[in-house]
Amino acid sequence: MHTPQVVCPNCGQQAELEEVLTAQSNQNVIYTCPSCSYIMRNIITSKG
């Protein structure tokens, strides 16, 4: 099964979804790039 790839908005590198996104209990999502360490917090999702 193919795992979705996420492209870093900072450096353009791709990584697997499970490696870069962290879901928090308050429904916030945090993206962390393994290549350049770029972090994006409070990503808006369909759940909140």
Secondary structure by P-SEA (a helix, b strand, c coil): cccbbbbbcccccccccccccccccccbbbbbbccccccccccccccc
